Amino acid sequence: MKPGVVGHTDLARRHYDDANKTGREKTLNPNDNDDSRSVALYWDFENLHAGLMEAKYGEGAYAKQDNRFKVQEPLIDVQALVELGASFGPVAINRAYGNWQYFGRYRDALLQSAVELIQLFPPGASAKNGADIKLCLDATEDISRFAHIGTVIIVGGDSDFMPVAQKIKAAGRTLIGIGNRRNTNKHWAKSCHEFRYYDSLVEAPSNDEAPKPSEAKDAPPPPPVDPAAEMLKRAVRLLAETKGEAWVHKASVWPMIKRLDPTFDPKDHGHTGFAEMLKALDTVIEIKKGEKDHLVRLR
């Protein structure tokens, strides 16, 4: 064969390699079409229920065998969590893990929300049902099989979810965690792109109602500094240092706060939202109108 002339075999191999390369690119780049990204929602159902039961009846209430191994009273607002998942995109996987012989009173709520139930019997009288392990295995398999899954939501507060969090983020998917404030592991919450506390989602505090004497007695003492103001100053300072200018884009402040602390919620600090928080903290920051959007700097 003359130099520079491509034979039929080489040409066929080149077409084969190009076709395989295109296939690999489609598999390895799931973010090419963000408009069609779907949500996978996984529930460690007993974990969340146990946390809510202990919040209502006291620490250790669910662990007692007389309480655990019986038909449970419905405490979880299933619809509220499913609606939260839908706000991130169409829910393609909605799977809950638990020993369903004791959670039959959730039947209607689970059916109405189209939750797929995975039955797990505990291997012993005092053993865990292994829901967290099965959940992690399924989530890892699903993100490797389904490129259309863009957001993974895990409902549960165990630190056992930290390894799967690394796998999900390494695959380029967004990880949202949901858990009860009382029994959620802080390291697991910090390993998510964003974490929502169930308490804030379903039982948002109202500023109009004065706390009861018993609640005031149990409430922790107020912090010496305003945590919302400290977080805002930290976010603006980091953005300014990265940009090398004092003024930063207002639209970039909130994403920076969520990167610093995925669990941060203005409602936890008496603000209805981020915009209202900025107005209330006008002694901390200064806002001006830029060419395209508003700019923010520390005072």
Phi and psi in degrees as a GROMACS rama.xvg file:
@    title "Ramachandran Plot"
@    xaxis  label "Phi"
@    yaxis  label "Psi"
@TYPE xy
-70.5948  147.149  LYS-2
-60.4971  140.551  PRO-3
87.0759  -6.70293  GLY-4
-98.7477  129.55  VAL-5
-91.5362  124.054  VAL-6
-77.9012  169.972  GLY-7
-63.8111  -37.1075  HIS-8
-65.3702  -45.1075  THR-9
-64.6572  -39.4969  ASP-10
-64.5886  -42.6776  LEU-11
-64.1491  -41.0734  ALA-12
-63.9804  -37.7463  ARG-13
-65.3458  -42.2285  ARG-14
-63.5824  -38.6072  HIS-15
-64.4104  -45.3159  TYR-16
-63.7777  -41.3495  ASP-17
-63.9849  -39.8562  ASP-18
-65.2855  -42.6939  ALA-19
-66.5833  -38.2048  ASN-20
-62.3435  -43.3431  LYS-21
-61.2662  -41.6809  THR-22
-63.8472  -41.3593  GLY-23
-65.5881  -39.8249  ARG-24
-63.0901  -38.3229  GLU-25
-66.7168  -32.9559  LYS-26
-77.5218  -39.5329  THR-27
-87.7554  -7.15122  LEU-28
-122.203  74.4472  ASN-29
-73.3028  -6.47095  PRO-30
-94.9968  10.6838  ASN-31
-64.1629  -32.4035  ASP-32
-125.526  80.0758  ASN-33
-68.0871  -22.3692  ASP-34
-66.9206  -24.46  ASP-35
-106.466  17.308  SER-36
-69.2834  138.108  ARG-37
-109.107  170.041  SER-38
-115.582  137.233  VAL-39
-113.298  121.864  ALA-40
-114.644  119.73  LEU-41
-119.789  129.946  TYR-42
-112.562  123.312  TRP-43
-89.2712  82.369  ASP-44
-62.1196  -45.437  PHE-45
-65.5301  -33.258  GLU-46
-61.3557  -47.9292  ASN-47
-67.9098  -42.1184  LEU-48
-61.6667  -42.3729  HIS-49
-61.9613  -41.0427  ALA-50
-63.5782  -40.8186  GLY-51
-69.0164  -35.6128  LEU-52
-66.4508  -41.3787  MET-53
-70.3749  -31.9633  GLU-54
-66.2284  -29.9585  ALA-55
-86.8669  -39.0038  LYS-56
-114.094  -1.44761  TYR-57
109.447  155.74  GLY-58
-61.4612  135.058  GLU-59
85.3372  0.157171  GLY-60
-63.9437  -41.0363  ALA-61
-75.9726  -28.8115  TYR-62
-67.9412  -22.2331  ALA-63
-65.9525  133.338  LYS-64
-61.3832  -34.5138  GLN-65
-64.0768  -26.4109  ASP-66
-93.3177  -37.2437  ASN-67
-73.7762  -45.2008  ARG-68
-95.3497  63.5804  PHE-69
-155.979  167.359  LYS-70
-62.5285  127.484  VAL-71
-90.9858  146.541  GLN-72
-77.2818  137.776  GLU-73
-70.2121  121.775  PRO-74
-119.944  -24.4273  LEU-75
-84.7803  132.647  ILE-76
-85.1763  89.2221  ASP-77
-61.9904  -43.0055  VAL-78
-62.5755  -39.1838  GLN-79
-61.8772  -39.6106  ALA-80
-74.7012  -35.7016  LEU-81
-66.3279  -39.8374  VAL-82
-64.9047  -36.6703  GLU-83
-62.7561  -44.3337  LEU-84
-60.3885  -40.3883  GLY-85
-66.4696  -23.908  ALA-86
-68.7463  -17.6446  SER-87
-91.5388  -9.77504  PHE-88
146.352  178.193  GLY-89
-65.264  133.029  PRO-90
-82.8648  112.488  VAL-91
-93.8505  -32.4564  ALA-92
-127.884  127.46  ILE-93
-138.284  90.1103  ASN-94
-125.26  128.7  ARG-95
-119.733  139.04  ALA-96
-115.641  133.677  TYR-97
173.455  177.86  GLY-98
-94.6012  94.6617  ASN-99
-75.5235  -5.72771  TRP-100
-65.551  -19.5994  GLN-101
-106.258  -2.50296  TYR-102
-117.918  31.5894  PHE-103
-65.2269  -23.6181  GLY-104
-73.5115  -8.2656  ARG-105
-88.0282  2.17628  TYR-106
-50.5403  -55.3829  ARG-107
-61.7399  -44.4196  ASP-108
-63.6126  -39.4523  ALA-109
-69.8726  -39.9559  LEU-110
-65.9329  -43.502  LEU-111
-64.9707  -27.055  GLN-112
-97.0575  5.59032  SER-113
55.5446  48.1973  ALA-114
-89.5568  128.759  VAL-115
-82.633  125.149  GLU-116
-97.7234  127.345  LEU-117
-108.008  113.867  ILE-118
-81.7278  128.024  GLN-119
-134.026  112.887  LEU-120
-86.7183  136.066  PHE-121
-68.2524  140.531  PRO-122
-74.3704  -6.40413  PRO-123
-152.889  171.89  GLY-124
-62.8712  -32.8712  ALA-125
-116.437  10.4244  SER-126
-86.3897  156.444  ALA-127
-75.4872  157.804  LYS-128
-83.7811  -1.79967  ASN-129
71.9477  23.1961  GLY-130
-63.2388  -38.5871  ALA-131
-64.7493  -37.7843  ASP-132
-67.6386  -48.2145  ILE-133
-61.5388  -40.8054  LYS-134
-60.9921  -46.0069  LEU-135
-63.6417  -41.0381  CYS-136
-63.768  -43.7005  LEU-137
-65.8687  -42.3556  ASP-138
-63.0913  -41.7379  ALA-139
-63.7202  -42.6047  THR-140
-66.7359  -41.2523  GLU-141
-64.9751  -41.2623  ASP-142
-70.9717  -22.8484  ILE-143
-81.2195  -24.5571  SER-144
-92.5267  -36.297  ARG-145
-113.693  104.014  PHE-146
-71.1659  -17.3668  ALA-147
-79.4801  -8.79144  HIS-148
-77.2484  113.661  ILE-149
-105.384  -28.1249  GLY-150
-128.064  130.762  THR-151
-113.719  126.922  VAL-152
-115.617  125.136  ILE-153
-115.168  121.59  ILE-154
-96.5638  109.916  VAL-155
160.18  157.569  GLY-156
-117.991  8.96579  GLY-157
-75.0498  146.264  ASP-158
-69.1339  -13.9305  SER-159
-62.375  -16.9658  ASP-160
-83.4217  -5.23124  PHE-161
-62.5176  -41.9153  MET-162
-62.4074  -41.6547  PRO-163
-69.6047  -26.2125  VAL-164
-61.4606  -40.3582  ALA-165
-65.9886  -38.6979  GLN-166
-65.3849  -42.4546  LYS-167
-64.7916  -44.5754  ILE-168
-69.0453  -35.8032  LYS-169
-65.9028  -27.9458  ALA-170
-80.5081  0.504144  ALA-171
81.3446  19.4867  GLY-172
-100.798  156.84  ARG-173
-88.8039  131.33  THR-174
-111.071  122.871  LEU-175
-115.448  131.207  ILE-176
-110.338  147.807  GLY-177
-135.43  130.821  ILE-178
-158.634  165.542  GLY-179
-76.2768  135.441  ASN-180
-60.8233  -31.5217  ARG-181
-69.9463  -37.8105  ARG-182
-125.767  22.043  ASN-183
-87.0718  130.535  THR-184
-69.5903  127.619  ASN-185
-65.5446  -34.1484  LYS-186
-69.058  -37.0925  HIS-187
-64.331  -43.3972  TRP-188
-60.9616  -40.6108  ALA-189
-71.9635  -19.6322  LYS-190
-81.3586  -7.45569  SER-191
-87.0957  157.767  CYS-192
-64.9322  -36.0883  HIS-193
-151.635  141.276  GLU-194
-129.574  133.868  PHE-195
-116.122  130.298  ARG-196
-84.1376  131.623  TYR-197
-57.1589  -37.9121  TYR-198
-58.0452  -41.5  ASP-199
-74.2129  -30.9852  SER-200
-71.5922  -41.9292  LEU-201
-101.789  -32.9484  VAL-202
-121.305  61.8108  GLU-203
-62.1386  132.626  ALA-204
-67.264  144.497  PRO-205
-108.714  129.067  SER-206
-76.3427  -14.5069  ASN-207
-78.9082  -22.8292  ASP-208
-96.5218  127.752  GLU-209
-75.9388  142.072  ALA-210
-67.1754  144.383  PRO-211
-71.3278  156.49  LYS-212
-55.4783  -39.9606  PRO-213
-65.9307  -37.969  SER-214
-68.8148  -39.5357  GLU-215
-63.7958  -34.9782  ALA-216
-68.7004  -37.9082  LYS-217
-82.128  -18.2724  ASP-218
-67.9953  141.013  ALA-219
-68.9657  155.736  PRO-220
-64.2599  148.434  PRO-221
-64.1573  144.332  PRO-222
-67.8283  153.628  PRO-223
-67.8291  -23.8161  PRO-224
-125.204  161.317  VAL-225
-79.1923  111.399  ASP-226
-63.6259  -31.4926  PRO-227
-65.7948  -42.9546  ALA-228
-65.0716  -40.7256  ALA-229
-65.0947  -40.5899  GLU-230
-65.8056  -41.6233  MET-231
-62.6643  -45.3051  LEU-232
-62.5496  -39.3757  LYS-233
-64.9845  -43.068  ARG-234
-65.5054  -46.8725  ALA-235
-65.3438  -38.7648  VAL-236
-63.9828  -43.4706  ARG-237
-65.7182  -40.7413  LEU-238
-63.5275  -41.9056  LEU-239
-64.7342  -38.8899  ALA-240
-67.2022  -39.8936  GLU-241
-66.9326  -40.9547  THR-242
-79.5422  -25.8977  LYS-243
81.6231  14.366  GLY-244
-136.067  152.203  GLU-245
-70.0013  -37.2444  ALA-246
-86.568  130.336  TRP-247
-125.346  160.065  VAL-248
-70.3585  132.162  HIS-249
-59.3996  -37.8467  LYS-250
-65.5445  -18.3278  ALA-251
-91.3325  -7.91862  SER-252
-71.6203  -48.5575  VAL-253
-62.776  -45.3193  TRP-254
-58.5103  -35.1406  PRO-255
-66.3031  -41.1519  MET-256
-59.7097  -43.4695  ILE-257
-68.7966  -29.0242  LYS-258
-71.2612  -35.6408  ARG-259
-71.3183  -40.7525  LEU-260
-147.228  98.5605  ASP-261
-60.4838  -19.4447  PRO-262
-89.5458  -3.99313  THR-263
-67.3091  131.852  PHE-264
-139.631  121.047  ASP-265
-55.0122  -28.9756  PRO-266
-64.0863  -28.0304  LYS-267
-68.7929  -14.333  ASP-268
-118.478  19.6581  HIS-269
86.7144  14.748  GLY-270
-114.517  139.798  HIS-271
-72.0554  -24.1736  THR-272
-169.462  -179.761  GLY-273
-67.499  -40.8783  PHE-274
-61.7796  -41.9926  ALA-275
-67.8143  -33.4698  GLU-276
-64.7746  -40.334  MET-277
-62.7491  -41.2193  LEU-278
-64.1629  -40.6974  LYS-279
-69.1543  -25.8608  ALA-280
-104.746  37.9983  LEU-281
-68.7845  -12.3327  ASP-282
-80.8863  -12.9969  THR-283
-95.7518  -38.3637  VAL-284
-126.877  161.239  ILE-285
-121.191  135.538  GLU-286
-119.145  136.009  ILE-287
-138.814  160.762  LYS-288
-86.485  126.472  LYS-289
-96.6926  -167.482  GLY-290
-67.08  -40.1879  GLU-291
-113.434  -34.6921  LYS-292
-150.025  -176.098  ASP-293
-80.4213  149.931  HIS-294
-117.051  152.989  LEU-295
-132.682  143.476  VAL-296
-146.672  160.862  ARG-297
-75.9972  143.537  LEU-298
